[in-house]
Amino acid sequence: MNNASRLLFVLLLLGAAVAAQARSLPIPDPPSLGAGSYVLLDVDSGQVLASKNPDKHIKPASVTKLMTCYITFDAITNGDLSIDETTKVSKKAWKAKGSQMFLRVGNEVSVDKLLDGLITASGNDAAIALAQHMGGTTGTFVGYMNKYTERLGLSNSHFENVDGLPVENHYMSARDIAGLQAKIATDFPELYQKYFQKKAFKYNGIKQHNRNKLLWSDSRVDGGKTGHTKEAGFNLVVSAKAKGMRLVSAVTGTDTNNARNREADSLLNYGFRFFENGTFAKSGQSIAKVTVWKGDADRVPAVAQNKVVVAYPRGKRDDVKVSAKLPQSLTAPIQKGQKIGTLTIKYNDKLLKQKPLYAGKEVGEGGLFSRLIDAIWMMF
């Protein structure tokens, strides 16, 4: 080996060492934020990547309108409501306090325009008009809202009105806010894209701009909702896509509008910089096979019911460990879909996700002779 070759070899070794060291750098702690509570959620995996007081009950203010939005989108998707339907503006909607889209009593307004007013202008009058159109009264619609909290698993949310103005026993949590924003984006992608990305809209000759200022300053952000009252402080939830991931950042109780924008964006930067996600099992994919005694088949596949997506430190896929806890054997009959084990996914002994495993097919009882033979083998 000549001198030039030796030098090249040494440089390659040094480069490899530097790269290995870079890959081994630990994930830093999340940014220190002044928000009273916050959550950074990876939507595909459902994992919380960073949080502070995630289940604390807070006053959501106009973030409340996300639930009105979800119910409206659900009705449209199910064919129970059309965006072209119109409703007559009531005196209650016209007299709404706080932010407005400036409805006029007696006017006919479409669901399409009301959704713009609800999401872009955060109109309390729009929220009331939609609630009355779908529920008959706002009180009935609030009942719908609380039923939906059960359906969506929002265990730290309870509503008393549709606009989020401060009232006793009206609350959400940062985890529920992030989860609801994620559900809107994933359950209704076309409607989400149509309404949440608008930066401005005009109604009754008045042009209003979206209060979610990250739509202008962060190209990854494609939707969200603001909320503010004196009691609640400044709240913000935003959803963003980059690097093959969708993240939702929810911050509550900040002191200023600028603070909520800055802190929500800081969480997004942290998530996209230090994490990625990947599929570790496809829906119905056989993870392993379990021996079956006394059956018409010798083995049954253990499968995941749905796709298993896991978020982990960026660049560390090879360090993520996947294991399946399964019985050594099962005895027929076995029903397809019967739970038979657990899939566990860890990174550096930190549990990332656990999912149940199910029998991938039905295994009936075998014939009399084969059952007798298996019974003898089972004795040993």
Secondary structure, 3 states (H helix, E strand, C coil): CCHHHHHHHHHHHHHHHHHHHHHCCCCCCCCCCCCCEEEEEECCCCEEEEEECCCCCECCHHHHHHHHHHHHHHHHHCCCCCCCCEEECCHHHHCCCCCCCCCCCCCEEEHHHHHHHHHCCCCHHHHHHHHHHHHCCHHHHHHHHHHHHHHCCCCCCECCCCCCCCCCCCEECHHHHHHHHHHHHHHCHHHHHHHHCCCEEEECCEEEECCCCHHHHCCCEEEEEEEEECCCEEEEEEEEEECCEEEEEEEEEECCHHHHHHHHHHHHHHHHHHEEEEEEECCCCEEEEEEEECECCCEEEEEECCCEEEEEECCCHHHEEEEEECCCEEECCECCCCEEEEEEEEECCEEEEEEEEEECCCECECCHHHHHHHHHHHCC
